[in-house]
Amino acid sequence: MVKVRAHLVIKGRVQGVFFRLETREQAAALGLTGWVRNKPDGTVEIVAEGYRKDIEKLIAWCRLGPPMAEVTGAAVNWEHYTGEFAKFAIS
């Protein structure tokens, strides 16, 4: 299987609800690498690399988020795999 990269922006009540921490846990469990960070506009940005089926599982989780989150949108852009990450981190 070929590895891919996805760049996501998650909108809604996604900051201050452990979204980054739980995203890192989900990504690590799926064997993905990349990062997650809060943006000044209140969104959460994610870059994930790995097998497409695993990234799709992460995207499905992000559309719901952790229990206290209220996700109103999830924009996904598929990109070319770079292999630049050793793990999945909170930035």
PDB file of N, CA, C and O in Angstrom:
ATOM      1  N   MET A   1       0.831  -1.187   0.000  1.00  0.00           N
ATOM      2  CA  MET A   1       0.000   0.000   0.000  1.00  0.00           C
ATOM      3  C   MET A   1       0.874   1.249   0.000  1.00  0.00           C
ATOM      4  O   MET A   1       1.989   1.249   0.521  1.00  0.00           O
ATOM      5  N   VAL A   2       0.353   2.289  -0.583  1.00  0.00           N
ATOM      6  CA  VAL A   2       1.059   3.552  -0.684  1.00  0.00           C
ATOM      7  C   VAL A   2       0.640   4.469   0.463  1.00  0.00           C
ATOM      8  O   VAL A   2      -0.538   4.551   0.814  1.00  0.00           O
ATOM      9  N   LYS A   3       1.619   5.149   1.035  1.00  0.00           N
ATOM     10  CA  LYS A   3       1.317   6.103   2.102  1.00  0.00           C
ATOM     11  C   LYS A   3       0.953   7.451   1.493  1.00  0.00           C
ATOM     12  O   LYS A   3       1.406   7.803   0.404  1.00  0.00           O
ATOM     13  N   VAL A   4       0.115   8.204   2.228  1.00  0.00           N
ATOM     14  CA  VAL A   4      -0.347   9.514   1.791  1.00  0.00           C
ATOM     15  C   VAL A   4      -0.264  10.490   2.955  1.00  0.00           C
ATOM     16  O   VAL A   4       0.097  10.131   4.076  1.00  0.00           O
ATOM     17  N   ARG A   5      -0.605  11.723   2.656  1.00  0.00           N
ATOM     18  CA  ARG A   5      -0.605  12.789   3.654  1.00  0.00           C
ATOM     19  C   ARG A   5      -1.931  13.530   3.545  1.00  0.00           C
ATOM     20  O   ARG A   5      -2.438  13.755   2.446  1.00  0.00           O
ATOM     21  N   ALA A   6      -2.485  13.905   4.686  1.00  0.00           N
ATOM     22  CA  ALA A   6      -3.705  14.706   4.711  1.00  0.00           C
ATOM     23  C   ALA A   6      -3.480  15.927   5.582  1.00  0.00           C
ATOM     24  O   ALA A   6      -2.853  15.853   6.639  1.00  0.00           O
ATOM     25  N   HIS A   7      -4.006  17.057   5.115  1.00  0.00           N
ATOM     26  CA  HIS A   7      -3.953  18.317   5.851  1.00  0.00           C
ATOM     27  C   HIS A   7      -5.398  18.662   6.193  1.00  0.00           C
ATOM     28  O   HIS A   7      -6.228  18.837   5.300  1.00  0.00           O
ATOM     29  N   LEU A   8      -5.696  18.759   7.485  1.00  0.00           N
ATOM     30  CA  LEU A   8      -7.064  18.990   7.933  1.00  0.00           C
ATOM     31  C   LEU A   8      -7.171  20.288   8.716  1.00  0.00           C
ATOM     32  O   LEU A   8      -6.229  20.698   9.393  1.00  0.00           O
ATOM     33  N   VAL A   9      -8.329  20.929   8.615  1.00  0.00           N
ATOM     34  CA  VAL A   9      -8.679  22.049   9.476  1.00  0.00           C
ATOM     35  C   VAL A   9     -10.058  21.732  10.047  1.00  0.00           C
ATOM     36  O   VAL A   9     -11.026  21.546   9.309  1.00  0.00           O
ATOM     37  N   ILE A  10     -10.126  21.676  11.371  1.00  0.00           N
ATOM     38  CA  ILE A  10     -11.347  21.303  12.073  1.00  0.00           C
ATOM     39  C   ILE A  10     -11.949  22.557  12.699  1.00  0.00           C
ATOM     40  O   ILE A  10     -11.269  23.298  13.410  1.00  0.00           O
ATOM     41  N   LYS A  11     -13.238  22.786  12.424  1.00  0.00           N
ATOM     42  CA  LYS A  11     -13.925  23.981  12.933  1.00  0.00           C
ATOM     43  C   LYS A  11     -14.960  23.596  13.972  1.00  0.00           C
ATOM     44  O   LYS A  11     -15.424  22.457  14.021  1.00  0.00           O
ATOM     45  N   GLY A  12     -15.312  24.568  14.802  1.00  0.00           N
ATOM     46  CA  GLY A  12     -16.324  24.383  15.833  1.00  0.00           C
ATOM     47  C   GLY A  12     -15.743  24.674  17.198  1.00  0.00           C
ATOM     48  O   GLY A  12     -14.768  25.416  17.324  1.00  0.00           O
ATOM     49  N   ARG A  13     -16.350  24.082  18.233  1.00  0.00           N
ATOM     50  CA  ARG A  13     -15.798  24.226  19.584  1.00  0.00           C
ATOM     51  C   ARG A  13     -14.780  23.105  19.745  1.00  0.00           C
ATOM     52  O   ARG A  13     -15.092  22.019  20.234  1.00  0.00           O
ATOM     53  N   VAL A  14     -13.549  23.400  19.318  1.00  0.00           N
ATOM     54  CA  VAL A  14     -12.513  22.369  19.258  1.00  0.00           C
ATOM     55  C   VAL A  14     -11.249  22.739  20.041  1.00  0.00           C
ATOM     56  O   VAL A  14     -10.288  21.971  20.073  1.00  0.00           O
ATOM     57  N   GLN A  15     -11.256  23.895  20.660  1.00  0.00           N
ATOM     58  CA  GLN A  15     -10.128  24.268  21.515  1.00  0.00           C
ATOM     59  C   GLN A  15     -10.596  24.267  22.964  1.00  0.00           C
ATOM     60  O   GLN A  15     -11.722  24.664  23.263  1.00  0.00           O
ATOM     61  N   GLY A  16      -9.723  23.818  23.856  1.00  0.00           N
ATOM     62  CA  GLY A  16     -10.062  23.763  25.270  1.00  0.00           C
ATOM     63  C   GLY A  16     -10.909  22.554  25.637  1.00  0.00           C
ATOM     64  O   GLY A  16     -11.507  22.515  26.712  1.00  0.00           O
ATOM     65  N   VAL A  17     -10.963  21.560  24.740  1.00  0.00           N
ATOM     66  CA  VAL A  17     -11.766  20.354  24.981  1.00  0.00           C
ATOM     67  C   VAL A  17     -10.932  19.085  24.790  1.00  0.00           C
ATOM     68  O   VAL A  17     -11.484  18.010  24.551  1.00  0.00           O
ATOM     69  N   PHE A  18      -9.611  19.205  24.894  1.00  0.00           N
ATOM     70  CA  PHE A  18      -8.676  18.084  24.756  1.00  0.00           C
ATOM     71  C   PHE A  18      -8.623  17.506  23.340  1.00  0.00           C
ATOM     72  O   PHE A  18      -8.263  16.343  23.153  1.00  0.00           O
ATOM     73  N   PHE A  19      -8.983  18.322  22.341  1.00  0.00           N
ATOM     74  CA  PHE A  19      -8.983  17.846  20.957  1.00  0.00           C
ATOM     75  C   PHE A  19      -7.575  17.440  20.519  1.00  0.00           C
ATOM     76  O   PHE A  19      -7.391  16.377  19.926  1.00  0.00           O
ATOM     77  N   ARG A  20      -6.587  18.280  20.809  1.00  0.00           N
ATOM     78  CA  ARG A  20      -5.216  17.965  20.377  1.00  0.00           C
ATOM     79  C   ARG A  20      -4.696  16.698  21.041  1.00  0.00           C
ATOM     80  O   ARG A  20      -4.130  15.833  20.372  1.00  0.00           O
ATOM     81  N   LEU A  21      -4.883  16.585  22.340  1.00  0.00           N
ATOM     82  CA  LEU A  21      -4.399  15.419  23.076  1.00  0.00           C
ATOM     83  C   LEU A  21      -5.044  14.138  22.547  1.00  0.00           C
ATOM     84  O   LEU A  21      -4.359  13.147  22.293  1.00  0.00           O
ATOM     85  N   GLU A  22      -6.349  14.168  22.385  1.00  0.00           N
ATOM     86  CA  GLU A  22      -7.035  12.959  21.928  1.00  0.00           C
ATOM     87  C   GLU A  22      -6.751  12.662  20.453  1.00  0.00           C
ATOM     88  O   GLU A  22      -6.753  11.501  20.043  1.00  0.00           O
ATOM     89  N   THR A  23      -6.506  13.704  19.658  1.00  0.00           N
ATOM     90  CA  THR A  23      -6.110  13.479  18.263  1.00  0.00           C
ATOM     91  C   THR A  23      -4.768  12.767  18.221  1.00  0.00           C
ATOM     92  O   THR A  23      -4.579  11.829  17.446  1.00  0.00           O
ATOM     93  N   ARG A  24      -3.834  13.214  19.058  1.00  0.00           N
ATOM     94  CA  ARG A  24      -2.522  12.563  19.109  1.00  0.00           C
ATOM     95  C   ARG A  24      -2.662  11.096  19.507  1.00  0.00           C
ATOM     96  O   ARG A  24      -2.005  10.231  18.925  1.00  0.00           O
ATOM     97  N   GLU A  25      -3.505  10.811  20.485  1.00  0.00           N
ATOM     98  CA  GLU A  25      -3.712   9.432  20.921  1.00  0.00           C
ATOM     99  C   GLU A  25      -4.323   8.581  19.812  1.00  0.00           C
ATOM    100  O   GLU A  25      -3.889   7.452  19.585  1.00  0.00           O
ATOM    101  N   GLN A  26      -5.324   9.113  19.123  1.00  0.00           N
ATOM    102  CA  GLN A  26      -5.962   8.399  18.018  1.00  0.00           C
ATOM    103  C   GLN A  26      -4.953   8.127  16.907  1.00  0.00           C
ATOM    104  O   GLN A  26      -4.861   7.010  16.398  1.00  0.00           O
ATOM    105  N   ALA A  27      -4.194   9.164  16.534  1.00  0.00           N
ATOM    106  CA  ALA A  27      -3.217   9.033  15.450  1.00  0.00           C
ATOM    107  C   ALA A  27      -2.139   8.014  15.797  1.00  0.00           C
ATOM    108  O   ALA A  27      -1.764   7.190  14.962  1.00  0.00           O
ATOM    109  N   ALA A  28      -1.645   8.070  17.023  1.00  0.00           N
ATOM    110  CA  ALA A  28      -0.606   7.126  17.449  1.00  0.00           C
ATOM    111  C   ALA A  28      -1.141   5.695  17.414  1.00  0.00           C
ATOM    112  O   ALA A  28      -0.438   4.779  16.989  1.00  0.00           O
ATOM    113  N   ALA A  29      -2.372   5.504  17.855  1.00  0.00           N
ATOM    114  CA  ALA A  29      -2.969   4.164  17.848  1.00  0.00           C
ATOM    115  C   ALA A  29      -3.122   3.628  16.427  1.00  0.00           C
ATOM    116  O   ALA A  29      -3.087   2.417  16.209  1.00  0.00           O
ATOM    117  N   LEU A  30      -3.290   4.533  15.463  1.00  0.00           N
ATOM    118  CA  LEU A  30      -3.426   4.146  14.057  1.00  0.00           C
ATOM    119  C   LEU A  30      -2.085   4.037  13.340  1.00  0.00           C
ATOM    120  O   LEU A  30      -2.035   3.667  12.167  1.00  0.00           O
ATOM    121  N   GLY A  31      -0.999   4.358  14.039  1.00  0.00           N
ATOM    122  CA  GLY A  31       0.336   4.280  13.433  1.00  0.00           C
ATOM    123  C   GLY A  31       0.648   5.441  12.510  1.00  0.00           C
ATOM    124  O   GLY A  31       1.477   5.313  11.609  1.00  0.00           O
ATOM    125  N   LEU A  32      -0.015   6.584  12.726  1.00  0.00           N
ATOM    126  CA  LEU A  32       0.202   7.754  11.876  1.00  0.00           C
ATOM    127  C   LEU A  32       1.288   8.649  12.456  1.00  0.00           C
ATOM    128  O   LEU A  32       1.571   8.605  13.653  1.00  0.00           O
ATOM    129  N   THR A  33       1.887   9.453  11.601  1.00  0.00           N
ATOM    130  CA  THR A  33       2.850  10.459  12.033  1.00  0.00           C
ATOM    131  C   THR A  33       2.333  11.821  11.587  1.00  0.00           C
ATOM    132  O   THR A  33       1.459  11.913  10.725  1.00  0.00           O
ATOM    133  N   GLY A  34       2.887  12.887  12.189  1.00  0.00           N
ATOM    134  CA  GLY A  34       2.479  14.245  11.825  1.00  0.00           C
ATOM    135  C   GLY A  34       2.347  15.117  13.053  1.00  0.00           C
ATOM    136  O   GLY A  34       3.093  14.963  14.020  1.00  0.00           O
ATOM    137  N   TRP A  35       1.388  16.040  13.012  1.00  0.00           N
ATOM    138  CA  TRP A  35       1.200  16.957  14.145  1.00  0.00           C
ATOM    139  C   TRP A  35      -0.221  17.508  14.170  1.00  0.00           C
ATOM    140  O   TRP A  35      -0.971  17.419  13.198  1.00  0.00           O
ATOM    141  N   VAL A  36      -0.558  18.082  15.326  1.00  0.00           N
ATOM    142  CA  VAL A  36      -1.835  18.768  15.526  1.00  0.00           C
ATOM    143  C   VAL A  36      -1.537  20.040  16.310  1.00  0.00           C
ATOM    144  O   VAL A  36      -0.685  20.044  17.199  1.00  0.00           O
ATOM    145  N   ARG A  37      -2.246  21.125  15.976  1.00  0.00           N
ATOM    146  CA  ARG A  37      -2.039  22.382  16.699  1.00  0.00           C
ATOM    147  C   ARG A  37      -3.291  23.235  16.667  1.00  0.00           C
ATOM    148  O   ARG A  37      -4.120  23.118  15.765  1.00  0.00           O
ATOM    149  N   ASN A  38      -3.415  24.102  17.674  1.00  0.00           N
ATOM    150  CA  ASN A  38      -4.471  25.104  17.699  1.00  0.00           C
ATOM    151  C   ASN A  38      -4.051  26.269  16.828  1.00  0.00           C
ATOM    152  O   ASN A  38      -2.875  26.630  16.781  1.00  0.00           O
ATOM    153  N   LYS A  39      -5.023  26.859  16.132  1.00  0.00           N
ATOM    154  CA  LYS A  39      -4.756  28.054  15.332  1.00  0.00           C
ATOM    155  C   LYS A  39      -5.409  29.255  16.008  1.00  0.00           C
ATOM    156  O   LYS A  39      -6.388  29.092  16.736  1.00  0.00           O
ATOM    157  N   PRO A  40      -4.885  30.459  15.779  1.00  0.00           N
ATOM    158  CA  PRO A  40      -5.432  31.660  16.423  1.00  0.00           C
ATOM    159  C   PRO A  40      -6.913  31.911  16.106  1.00  0.00           C
ATOM    160  O   PRO A  40      -7.601  32.581  16.876  1.00  0.00           O
ATOM    161  N   ASP A  41      -7.403  31.386  14.991  1.00  0.00           N
ATOM    162  CA  ASP A  41      -8.802  31.622  14.614  1.00  0.00           C
ATOM    163  C   ASP A  41      -9.778  30.670  15.304  1.00  0.00           C
ATOM    164  O   ASP A  41     -10.972  30.694  15.006  1.00  0.00           O
ATOM    165  N   GLY A  42      -9.285  29.827  16.226  1.00  0.00           N
ATOM    166  CA  GLY A  42     -10.148  28.919  16.969  1.00  0.00           C
ATOM    167  C   GLY A  42     -10.293  27.536  16.352  1.00  0.00           C
ATOM    168  O   GLY A  42     -10.989  26.685  16.905  1.00  0.00           O
ATOM    169  N   THR A  43      -9.651  27.303  15.225  1.00  0.00           N
ATOM    170  CA  THR A  43      -9.703  25.990  14.588  1.00  0.00           C
ATOM    171  C   THR A  43      -8.537  25.128  15.067  1.00  0.00           C
ATOM    172  O   THR A  43      -7.626  25.606  15.744  1.00  0.00           O
ATOM    173  N   VAL A  44      -8.586  23.857  14.703  1.00  0.00           N
ATOM    174  CA  VAL A  44      -7.477  22.938  14.966  1.00  0.00           C
ATOM    175  C   VAL A  44      -6.964  22.466  13.612  1.00  0.00           C
ATOM    176  O   VAL A  44      -7.740  22.059  12.748  1.00  0.00           O
ATOM    177  N   GLU A  45      -5.653  22.525  13.438  1.00  0.00           N
ATOM    178  CA  GLU A  45      -5.008  22.116  12.189  1.00  0.00           C
ATOM    179  C   GLU A  45      -4.249  20.818  12.427  1.00  0.00           C
ATOM    180  O   GLU A  45      -3.594  20.646  13.455  1.00  0.00           O
ATOM    181  N   ILE A  46      -4.346  19.909  11.462  1.00  0.00           N
ATOM    182  CA  ILE A  46      -3.712  18.596  11.578  1.00  0.00           C
ATOM    183  C   ILE A  46      -3.016  18.251  10.272  1.00  0.00           C
ATOM    184  O   ILE A  46      -3.563  18.469   9.192  1.00  0.00           O
ATOM    185  N   VAL A  47      -1.820  17.716  10.375  1.00  0.00           N
ATOM    186  CA  VAL A  47      -1.149  17.100   9.232  1.00  0.00           C
ATOM    187  C   VAL A  47      -0.853  15.667   9.654  1.00  0.00           C
ATOM    188  O   VAL A  47      -0.187  15.432  10.663  1.00  0.00           O
ATOM    189  N   ALA A  48      -1.350  14.715   8.877  1.00  0.00           N
ATOM    190  CA  ALA A  48      -1.160  13.304   9.205  1.00  0.00           C
ATOM    191  C   ALA A  48      -0.625  12.554   8.003  1.00  0.00           C
ATOM    192  O   ALA A  48      -1.058  12.778   6.872  1.00  0.00           O
ATOM    193  N   GLU A  49       0.321  11.659   8.256  1.00  0.00           N
ATOM    194  CA  GLU A  49       0.871  10.807   7.204  1.00  0.00           C
ATOM    195  C   GLU A  49       0.746   9.343   7.599  1.00  0.00           C
ATOM    196  O   GLU A  49       0.892   8.982   8.766  1.00  0.00           O
ATOM    197  N   GLY A  50       0.478   8.522   6.615  1.00  0.00           N
ATOM    198  CA  GLY A  50       0.353   7.091   6.831  1.00  0.00           C
ATOM    199  C   GLY A  50      -0.472   6.477   5.722  1.00  0.00           C
ATOM    200  O   GLY A  50      -0.637   7.069   4.656  1.00  0.00           O
ATOM    201  N   TYR A  51      -0.989   5.292   5.974  1.00  0.00           N
ATOM    202  CA  TYR A  51      -1.830   4.628   4.980  1.00  0.00           C
ATOM    203  C   TYR A  51      -3.199   5.302   4.922  1.00  0.00           C
ATOM    204  O   TYR A  51      -3.761   5.675   5.952  1.00  0.00           O
ATOM    205  N   ARG A  52      -3.724   5.452   3.717  1.00  0.00           N
ATOM    206  CA  ARG A  52      -4.977   6.184   3.514  1.00  0.00           C
ATOM    207  C   ARG A  52      -6.111   5.637   4.391  1.00  0.00           C
ATOM    208  O   ARG A  52      -6.875   6.414   4.963  1.00  0.00           O
ATOM    209  N   LYS A  53      -6.224   4.330   4.501  1.00  0.00           N
ATOM    210  CA  LYS A  53      -7.316   3.750   5.296  1.00  0.00           C
ATOM    211  C   LYS A  53      -7.213   4.186   6.756  1.00  0.00           C
ATOM    212  O   LYS A  53      -8.235   4.395   7.410  1.00  0.00           O
ATOM    213  N   ASP A  54      -6.008   4.325   7.268  1.00  0.00           N
ATOM    214  CA  ASP A  54      -5.817   4.758   8.649  1.00  0.00           C
ATOM    215  C   ASP A  54      -6.091   6.249   8.801  1.00  0.00           C
ATOM    216  O   ASP A  54      -6.675   6.672   9.798  1.00  0.00           O
ATOM    217  N   ILE A  55      -5.677   7.041   7.829  1.00  0.00           N
ATOM    218  CA  ILE A  55      -5.974   8.475   7.873  1.00  0.00           C
ATOM    219  C   ILE A  55      -7.471   8.699   7.769  1.00  0.00           C
ATOM    220  O   ILE A  55      -8.005   9.590   8.430  1.00  0.00           O
ATOM    221  N   GLU A  56      -8.159   7.915   6.959  1.00  0.00           N
ATOM    222  CA  GLU A  56      -9.615   8.040   6.858  1.00  0.00           C
ATOM    223  C   GLU A  56     -10.286   7.734   8.191  1.00  0.00           C
ATOM    224  O   GLU A  56     -11.307   8.340   8.516  1.00  0.00           O
ATOM    225  N   LYS A  57      -9.734   6.810   8.967  1.00  0.00           N
ATOM    226  CA  LYS A  57     -10.263   6.525  10.305  1.00  0.00           C
ATOM    227  C   LYS A  57     -10.056   7.732  11.214  1.00  0.00           C
ATOM    228  O   LYS A  57     -10.939   8.080  11.998  1.00  0.00           O
ATOM    229  N   LEU A  58      -8.885   8.373  11.110  1.00  0.00           N
ATOM    230  CA  LEU A  58      -8.628   9.572  11.906  1.00  0.00           C
ATOM    231  C   LEU A  58      -9.584  10.689  11.505  1.00  0.00           C
ATOM    232  O   LEU A  58     -10.115  11.385  12.370  1.00  0.00           O
ATOM    233  N   ILE A  59      -9.806  10.866  10.227  1.00  0.00           N
ATOM    234  CA  ILE A  59     -10.734  11.906   9.753  1.00  0.00           C
ATOM    235  C   ILE A  59     -12.138  11.647  10.300  1.00  0.00           C
ATOM    236  O   ILE A  59     -12.802  12.574  10.765  1.00  0.00           O
ATOM    237  N   ALA A  60     -12.586  10.410  10.249  1.00  0.00           N
ATOM    238  CA  ALA A  60     -13.917  10.066  10.784  1.00  0.00           C
ATOM    239  C   ALA A  60     -13.998  10.424  12.267  1.00  0.00           C
ATOM    240  O   ALA A  60     -15.012  10.950  12.724  1.00  0.00           O
ATOM    241  N   TRP A  61     -12.931  10.140  13.021  1.00  0.00           N
ATOM    242  CA  TRP A  61     -12.913  10.486  14.435  1.00  0.00           C
ATOM    243  C   TRP A  61     -12.937  12.011  14.606  1.00  0.00           C
ATOM    244  O   TRP A  61     -13.645  12.522  15.474  1.00  0.00           O
ATOM    245  N   CYS A  62     -12.177  12.733  13.791  1.00  0.00           N
ATOM    246  CA  CYS A  62     -12.109  14.190  13.901  1.00  0.00           C
ATOM    247  C   CYS A  62     -13.460  14.852  13.624  1.00  0.00           C
ATOM    248  O   CYS A  62     -13.744  15.917  14.172  1.00  0.00           O
ATOM    249  N   ARG A  63     -14.281  14.248  12.797  1.00  0.00           N
ATOM    250  CA  ARG A  63     -15.600  14.808  12.502  1.00  0.00           C
ATOM    251  C   ARG A  63     -16.512  14.754  13.731  1.00  0.00           C
ATOM    252  O   ARG A  63     -17.515  15.464  13.790  1.00  0.00           O
ATOM    253  N   LEU A  64     -16.166  13.917  14.708  1.00  0.00           N
ATOM    254  CA  LEU A  64     -16.902  13.834  15.969  1.00  0.00           C
ATOM    255  C   LEU A  64     -16.129  14.507  17.096  1.00  0.00           C
ATOM    256  O   LEU A  64     -16.689  15.291  17.864  1.00  0.00           O
ATOM    257  N   GLY A  65     -14.848  14.199  17.190  1.00  0.00           N
ATOM    258  CA  GLY A  65     -13.985  14.759  18.217  1.00  0.00           C
ATOM    259  C   GLY A  65     -14.235  14.146  19.580  1.00  0.00           C
ATOM    260  O   GLY A  65     -15.038  13.223  19.717  1.00  0.00           O
ATOM    261  N   PRO A  66     -13.545  14.663  20.593  1.00  0.00           N
ATOM    262  CA  PRO A  66     -13.736  14.168  21.952  1.00  0.00           C
ATOM    263  C   PRO A  66     -15.117  14.585  22.481  1.00  0.00           C
ATOM    264  O   PRO A  66     -15.784  15.421  21.872  1.00  0.00           O
ATOM    265  N   PRO A  67     -15.546  14.007  23.607  1.00  0.00           N
ATOM    266  CA  PRO A  67     -16.905  14.241  24.102  1.00  0.00           C
ATOM    267  C   PRO A  67     -17.329  15.704  24.259  1.00  0.00           C
ATOM    268  O   PRO A  67     -18.485  16.031  23.992  1.00  0.00           O
ATOM    269  N   MET A  68     -16.435  16.582  24.679  1.00  0.00           N
ATOM    270  CA  MET A  68     -16.826  17.979  24.915  1.00  0.00           C
ATOM    271  C   MET A  68     -16.758  18.855  23.660  1.00  0.00           C
ATOM    272  O   MET A  68     -17.169  20.015  23.697  1.00  0.00           O
ATOM    273  N   ALA A  69     -16.255  18.326  22.574  1.00  0.00           N
ATOM    274  CA  ALA A  69     -16.126  19.102  21.336  1.00  0.00           C
ATOM    275  C   ALA A  69     -17.464  19.171  20.591  1.00  0.00           C
ATOM    276  O   ALA A  69     -18.330  18.309  20.738  1.00  0.00           O
ATOM    277  N   GLU A  70     -17.596  20.224  19.792  1.00  0.00           N
ATOM    278  CA  GLU A  70     -18.733  20.369  18.882  1.00  0.00           C
ATOM    279  C   GLU A  70     -18.154  20.722  17.516  1.00  0.00           C
ATOM    280  O   GLU A  70     -17.932  21.895  17.216  1.00  0.00           O
ATOM    281  N   VAL A  71     -17.913  19.717  16.699  1.00  0.00           N
ATOM    282  CA  VAL A  71     -17.310  19.912  15.384  1.00  0.00           C
ATOM    283  C   VAL A  71     -18.383  20.364  14.403  1.00  0.00           C
ATOM    284  O   VAL A  71     -19.423  19.721  14.262  1.00  0.00           O
ATOM    285  N   THR A  72     -18.116  21.488  13.724  1.00  0.00           N
ATOM    286  CA  THR A  72     -19.065  22.001  12.730  1.00  0.00           C
ATOM    287  C   THR A  72     -18.536  21.849  11.310  1.00  0.00           C
ATOM    288  O   THR A  72     -19.280  22.055  10.351  1.00  0.00           O
ATOM    289  N   GLY A  73     -17.274  21.495  11.163  1.00  0.00           N
ATOM    290  CA  GLY A  73     -16.709  21.312   9.831  1.00  0.00           C
ATOM    291  C   GLY A  73     -15.323  20.708   9.896  1.00  0.00           C
ATOM    292  O   GLY A  73     -14.574  20.903  10.854  1.00  0.00           O
ATOM    293  N   ALA A  74     -15.003  19.963   8.840  1.00  0.00           N
ATOM    294  CA  ALA A  74     -13.675  19.352   8.741  1.00  0.00           C
ATOM    295  C   ALA A  74     -13.248  19.404   7.280  1.00  0.00           C
ATOM    296  O   ALA A  74     -13.736  18.634   6.454  1.00  0.00           O
ATOM    297  N   ALA A  75     -12.335  20.316   6.969  1.00  0.00           N
ATOM    298  CA  ALA A  75     -11.809  20.428   5.603  1.00  0.00           C
ATOM    299  C   ALA A  75     -10.584  19.526   5.474  1.00  0.00           C
ATOM    300  O   ALA A  75      -9.696  19.541   6.325  1.00  0.00           O
ATOM    301  N   VAL A  76     -10.550  18.748   4.407  1.00  0.00           N
ATOM    302  CA  VAL A  76      -9.450  17.802   4.193  1.00  0.00           C
ATOM    303  C   VAL A  76      -8.832  18.044   2.825  1.00  0.00           C
ATOM    304  O   VAL A  76      -9.539  18.115   1.820  1.00  0.00           O
ATOM    305  N   ASN A  77      -7.523  18.170   2.791  1.00  0.00           N
ATOM    306  CA  ASN A  77      -6.773  18.244   1.539  1.00  0.00           C
ATOM    307  C   ASN A  77      -5.773  17.093   1.528  1.00  0.00           C
ATOM    308  O   ASN A  77      -4.964  16.950   2.445  1.00  0.00           O
ATOM    309  N   TRP A  78      -5.837  16.275   0.482  1.00  0.00           N
ATOM    310  CA  TRP A  78      -4.904  15.166   0.333  1.00  0.00           C
ATOM    311  C   TRP A  78      -3.644  15.667  -0.357  1.00  0.00           C
ATOM    312  O   TRP A  78      -3.716  16.412  -1.335  1.00  0.00           O
ATOM    313  N   GLU A  79      -2.493  15.256   0.157  1.00  0.00           N
ATOM    314  CA  GLU A  79      -1.207  15.707  -0.365  1.00  0.00           C
ATOM    315  C   GLU A  79      -0.282  14.503  -0.559  1.00  0.00           C
ATOM    316  O   GLU A  79      -0.636  13.373  -0.222  1.00  0.00           O
ATOM    317  N   HIS A  80       0.891  14.760  -1.100  1.00  0.00           N
ATOM    318  CA  HIS A  80       1.879  13.702  -1.296  1.00  0.00           C
ATOM    319  C   HIS A  80       2.598  13.409   0.012  1.00  0.00           C
ATOM    320  O   HIS A  80       2.934  14.319   0.770  1.00  0.00           O
ATOM    321  N   TYR A  81       2.827  12.137   0.261  1.00  0.00           N
ATOM    322  CA  TYR A  81       3.560  11.675   1.438  1.00  0.00           C
ATOM    323  C   TYR A  81       4.998  12.183   1.375  1.00  0.00           C
ATOM    324  O   TYR A  81       5.632  12.133   0.321  1.00  0.00           O
ATOM    325  N   THR A  82       5.516  12.675   2.511  1.00  0.00           N
ATOM    326  CA  THR A  82       6.900  13.159   2.552  1.00  0.00           C
ATOM    327  C   THR A  82       7.789  12.299   3.473  1.00  0.00           C
ATOM    328  O   THR A  82       9.001  12.227   3.268  1.00  0.00           O
ATOM    329  N   GLY A  83       7.200  11.660   4.467  1.00  0.00           N
ATOM    330  CA  GLY A  83       7.983  10.868   5.409  1.00  0.00           C
ATOM    331  C   GLY A  83       8.841  11.686   6.360  1.00  0.00           C
ATOM    332  O   GLY A  83       9.798  11.170   6.938  1.00  0.00           O
ATOM    333  N   GLU A  84       8.504  12.958   6.526  1.00  0.00           N
ATOM    334  CA  GLU A  84       9.345  13.840   7.321  1.00  0.00           C
ATOM    335  C   GLU A  84       9.152  13.718   8.839  1.00  0.00           C
ATOM    336  O   GLU A  84       9.934  14.282   9.603  1.00  0.00           O
ATOM    337  N   PHE A  85       8.129  12.995   9.279  1.00  0.00           N
ATOM    338  CA  PHE A  85       7.830  12.921  10.715  1.00  0.00           C
ATOM    339  C   PHE A  85       8.239  11.569  11.291  1.00  0.00           C
ATOM    340  O   PHE A  85       8.117  10.535  10.634  1.00  0.00           O
ATOM    341  N   ALA A  86       8.731  11.597  12.543  1.00  0.00           N
ATOM    342  CA  ALA A  86       9.099  10.359  13.237  1.00  0.00           C
ATOM    343  C   ALA A  86       7.950   9.856  14.122  1.00  0.00           C
ATOM    344  O   ALA A  86       7.865   8.667  14.427  1.00  0.00           O
ATOM    345  N   LYS A  87       7.071  10.780  14.527  1.00  0.00           N
ATOM    346  CA  LYS A  87       5.951  10.444  15.410  1.00  0.00           C
ATOM    347  C   LYS A  87       4.818  11.440  15.175  1.00  0.00           C
ATOM    348  O   LYS A  87       4.905  12.297  14.296  1.00  0.00           O
ATOM    349  N   PHE A  88       3.769  11.320  15.962  1.00  0.00           N
ATOM    350  CA  PHE A  88       2.666  12.285  15.885  1.00  0.00           C
ATOM    351  C   PHE A  88       2.750  13.161  17.128  1.00  0.00           C
ATOM    352  O   PHE A  88       2.712  12.654  18.250  1.00  0.00           O
ATOM    353  N   ALA A  89       2.862  14.464  16.937  1.00  0.00           N
ATOM    354  CA  ALA A  89       3.127  15.372  18.041  1.00  0.00           C
ATOM    355  C   ALA A  89       2.083  16.483  18.133  1.00  0.00           C
ATOM    356  O   ALA A  89       1.385  16.792  17.168  1.00  0.00           O
ATOM    357  N   ILE A  90       2.003  17.063  19.308  1.00  0.00           N
ATOM    358  CA  ILE A  90       1.221  18.279  19.510  1.00  0.00           C
ATOM    359  C   ILE A  90       2.169  19.450  19.322  1.00  0.00           C
ATOM    360  O   ILE A  90       3.199  19.528  19.992  1.00  0.00           O
ATOM    361  N   SER A  91       1.834  20.360  18.418  1.00  0.00           N
ATOM    362  CA  SER A  91       2.706  21.515  18.157  1.00  0.00           C
ATOM    363  C   SER A  91       2.221  22.736  18.919  1.00  0.00           C
ATOM    364  O   SER A  91       2.827  23.803  18.825  1.00  0.00           O
TER     365      SER A  91
END
